[in-house]
């Protein structure tokens, strides 16, 4: 098991960003998530399955990756 795989284990809290396609696409946001499963694949790489818990709320005027403050 590689060092990278050891960093991910069931229950680890992570932030996930989906593939960016357009600045106006509502799917282009960061999600709070939890690792559901991590395993080494046959080709030596590893896979991590996550459970998306909730989208992070950013204001439309904020820079990507910054949290809107009220």
C-alpha positions as CSV (number, residue, x, y, z in Angstrom):
1,X,0.0,0.0,0.0
2,X,1.5,3.3,-1.1
3,X,1.9,6.3,1.2
4,X,-0.8,8.3,-0.7
5,X,-3.3,5.5,-0.1
6,X,-2.5,5.5,3.6
7,X,-3.6,9.2,3.7
8,X,-7.2,8.2,2.8
9,X,-9.2,5.9,5.0
10,X,-12.9,5.5,5.8
11,X,-14.3,8.5,7.6
12,X,-11.6,11.0,6.5
13,X,-13.2,14.4,5.8
14,X,-12.1,15.9,2.5
15,X,-13.1,18.6,0.1
16,X,-13.9,17.5,-3.5
17,X,-14.0,19.7,-6.6
18,X,-15.7,18.2,-9.7
19,X,-14.2,18.7,-13.2
20,X,-14.5,22.4,-14.2
21,X,-16.3,22.9,-17.5
22,X,-17.9,26.4,-17.4
23,X,-17.8,29.3,-14.9
24,X,-21.6,29.4,-14.9
25,X,-22.2,25.6,-14.4
26,X,-23.8,25.0,-11.0
27,X,-21.8,21.8,-10.7
28,X,-18.6,23.8,-10.5
29,X,-18.4,24.0,-6.7
30,X,-16.5,22.4,-3.9
31,X,-18.2,19.8,-1.7
32,X,-17.6,18.7,1.8
33,X,-17.3,14.9,1.6
34,X,-16.2,11.8,3.6
35,X,-14.1,8.9,2.4
36,X,-16.3,5.8,2.0
37,X,-13.6,3.4,0.7
38,X,-10.0,3.5,-0.4
39,X,-8.3,0.6,-2.2
40,X,-5.2,-0.2,-4.2
41,X,-6.0,-1.0,-7.9
42,X,-4.5,-3.8,-9.9
43,X,-2.4,-1.3,-12.0
44,X,-0.6,0.0,-8.8
45,X,-2.8,3.1,-8.6
46,X,-5.4,3.6,-6.0
47,X,-9.1,4.6,-5.9
48,X,-11.0,6.6,-3.4
49,X,-14.8,6.5,-3.1
50,X,-16.3,9.5,-1.4
51,X,-19.8,10.4,0.0
52,X,-20.6,14.0,-1.0
53,X,-22.1,15.5,2.1
54,X,-23.0,19.1,1.1
55,X,-22.0,21.8,-1.3
56,X,-19.9,24.6,0.0
57,X,-21.7,28.0,-0.4
58,X,-19.6,30.6,-2.1
59,X,-20.9,33.9,-3.3
60,X,-20.9,34.5,-7.0
61,X,-18.4,37.4,-6.6
62,X,-15.8,35.5,-4.5
63,X,-12.7,34.0,-6.0
64,X,-12.9,30.2,-6.6
65,X,-11.8,28.4,-3.4
66,X,-12.8,31.3,-1.1
67,X,-15.7,31.1,1.3
68,X,-18.2,33.9,1.3
69,X,-18.4,35.8,4.6
70,X,-21.6,37.5,5.9
